[in-house]
């Protein structure tokens, strides 16, 4: 089977390309295919004839999306539409990587797949609109919502924090946003099992548990032996353009109910990541 992966230079895309899929020939695309150009998308589909499309490409600068709304919707919503239309023509299975940002963060317990989305940012809205397009157009789709991905590929929170600790004696970290940081390798392994299951639908896929970014950073420093001082702050102190959900923990209900994949705790995943990539 031929598999098309978009956003192949991103954190998850890179991990999927490296991990591979059983019996699959992977055709990876990043900026070399303009997903907003119908003719470019059509050309690559005719060449690859994918049995599966894993769509990771997105404009993910959450604050940038507020300032460049047209670009955000063009990439995240219209680009997804063009890919989904070609997937329908070729009868390709379609996996779309979505986000916890489709929710508003007002819930007090983890969000399940049947909870009604209500995005509070342009980025979240662009992804939710893409979800609705996929659900309306395709039958053989997977929508995978996740949160807080980190990996050894590209820019990510763990690497940014550790580099910041090298040059600063004190770091101020947000302590009023609760989510579940998710290791890209675990998510890639989950996707590998999900697409093999042929159980289409909406899935939440994150590591287990929850924490604030402050507590996540604190645990990173404990495991790495970093003594940089940490200061918890409120999100409002950062004066960001986009609103973030205050609580966006996802419940992996459908994955577990269908016995497709069981994600480990965020603490166990973090230990493994730091051991593999930082020797700690």
N, C-alpha and C positions, 0 to 999 in steps of 0.2 A: 504493500500500500504506500502511496505517496502522501506525505504529510507536509502541508505548508504552515510555517510558523512566521507570523509577523512580529515585529518588535524584537528580533532575534539578538540584538545587542544589549537589550535591557536586562534587568536582574533575573526575572523569571525566564525570559526567552533564552538567554545565555545558558541558564541552568538546564532547560529542556533540551537544547541542542546538545549539550555535553552528556546528559543522562541518556538521551535516545529513547526510542520506543521499539518494542519487539516487532520484528518483521516489517519495519518501516524504513523507507528512504526519505530523509528529511531535506526539504528545500527551505532554507531560512532566508528571510527578507528583513531588512531594516530600512534605511533610507534609500536603498536601491529600488524600492517599489513605492511609488506615491499612491497611497491608498485613497487619496481624494481624487484621483484621475481615473475615470471609468475605463478609458482605453488601455491604460497601463495595467490595471487590475485584470481586465479581460484577457490581455495578452499573456500574463503569467499563468492564469488559470488554464488557458488553452495549452500552454507548454507543459505545465505540471500535472494537470488533471488530478487534483488531490482528492483522496478519499476522506481526508480529514483536514480541516483548517483550525489551527490554534491561534486565535487573534489576541496578541498581547500588546500590539502597538497602540500608543495613546499619547496625547498631550497631557502630561501628569503634573505640570507646575501649577499647583492648586491656586496660588496667589496670582500667577501669570494669567490663568484662565479668566479671572475677574477683569483684568485689564485688556485681554485679547479674546473677548467672547466669541467673535466671529471665527477666529482660528480654532478655538476650542471646539465649537460645534462642528466645524468643517472636518476636523480630524476625528474626534471621538464619536460623533453621531453620524455625519454624512459618510465618512470613511468606512464605518462599520456597515452602513446600508449598502455601499457598493460591493463590499466583500460578501455580504449575506446574499445579495442578489445573484452573484456569480456562483456562490455555493449552492443555491437553489437550482440553478441551471444544470450544474454538474452533479447534483444529488450528493454533495459532500456533507459529512458530519461537520458541525461547527461548534467550536468551544470559544466562548467570549469571556475574557477576564474582566470582571467588574470589581466593585469596591464597596466598603462599608459606608462610604460617603453618600450612598443613595438614601441613607437614613438620617433623621434629624438629631439623633442623640438624646431624645427626651425620655426614652425608655429606661427603666431601672434594672431590668434583667436582660440577658443576652437576646439579641434579635434572631428569630427563626426565619426560614425561607418564606413563610406565608405572611409575615408582617408586611404591612403596606409601606412602601418607600415614600419618603418625603424629604428630598434633598434640600440643603440650605446654602449650597454654593453652586456656581456655574459648572464647575468640574463635576460635582455629584449629579447635577441635572443632565449634563451631556451624556453621562454614562447610563443614567436611568432611561433617557430617551432611546439610547442604543439598545438597551435591554428590551424595551417595548417593541422596537422594530424587529428584533430577532424573534420574539415570541409571536408576533403577528405574521411574519413571513415564512418561518421555518418550522419544521416538525422535529427534525433530528438535530437538536441543539443542546448544549450544556452552557448554562450561565453560572460562572464560578465567582462568587464574591469573596474577597479576602481583605486583609488589612496589614499595614505596617511591615511590608516585605523588606528583609535585609539579606544580603548575600556577599560573596566575595567579588561579585561582578559590578563594576560601575560605582556610582555614588550611592551610599546608603547610610542609615543612621549610625550604625555601630562604628563604621570607619570614620565618619565625620566627628563623632564624639571622642574617639581615641586620638585623632589628630588634634582636636581642640584641646585635649588635656595636655598635649606635649608643649603647647605654647601659652597656656593660661593657667593661672593659679586658682581661678574660680570659674565655674560654669553655672549659668542659670538655665534650668530646665523646667519645662511646663509640667505642672503637677495636678492639673484639673481636666485632663483628657484621658479617659480610660479606654483602652483597646487591648489587643493581643498581638504583640510583635510576632511575625511569622517568618520562619527560616525558608528561604527559597527552595532548598533541597527537599524539605518535607512537602512543600506545595507541589513541586514537580513530580515527586513520587506519587502523590495523591492523584494528580491529573493523569499520570500514566495508568493507574488502576481504573480511574473513572472512565476514560475513553475506551478502555478494554471491556468495561461492563455493559456498554450500550444502553445504560439506563439514563435516558435523556431527562432534562429538567433543570431546575435551579438548585444550586448547592452553595452552602457556606463552607469555606475551607481555611481554617486558621489553626495555629497551635492552640492548645488548651490553656485555660486560665485567663487572667486579666491583670493589668497593671497600668500605672500611669507612665509617661515617658521619663519622669523623674526616677521612679522606682526601677524602671528598666535600666536606666543609666547607672544607678547606684549598684545594681547587680553586676553590670559589666565591669565596673571599677573594682568591685570586690573580687571577681574572678581573675581579673588581670593584674591585681595588686597596684592599682593606680590610687594615689593619695590626693589628687586634685579635689579641692573643696567644691561641693555641690550646693546650689541654692535653689529650692523649689519656688516657682513663680506661677502666677495666673496667666492664662493665654492672652488676656487683655493687655498685658504689659508689652507684648510683642508688636502690637499695632499692625496685625496682618490684614491684607485686603479681603481674604476669604474667611468665612465662618467655618469652624470645625465642629463636628458633633462632640458633645461633652462625654457621651458614652456610646461607643460603637463596637461593643463586644458582640461577636457573632457566635451563634450556636450551630455546630456542625450536625444538625439533626438528620438531614437527609442522607448524608454520607454514612452515618452510624446506623440509622434505621434500615438501610439497604445493605449494610455490612460490606461497604465498598472499601473504606479506608478509615483508620482510627489515628488521628493526629496526636502526637505526644505533647507534653506540657511545654510552655514557652521557655521555662527554666532549663529543662533537659535539652531542648533544641539549642539554646544559647550556649550551654556548656560544650556541646558537640561542635558547634560552629567555631568557637574560640579555640578549641583543641585542634581542629583540622586546619584552620587558617591562620592562627596566631601562635600555635604551639603551647597553649595554656590549658 
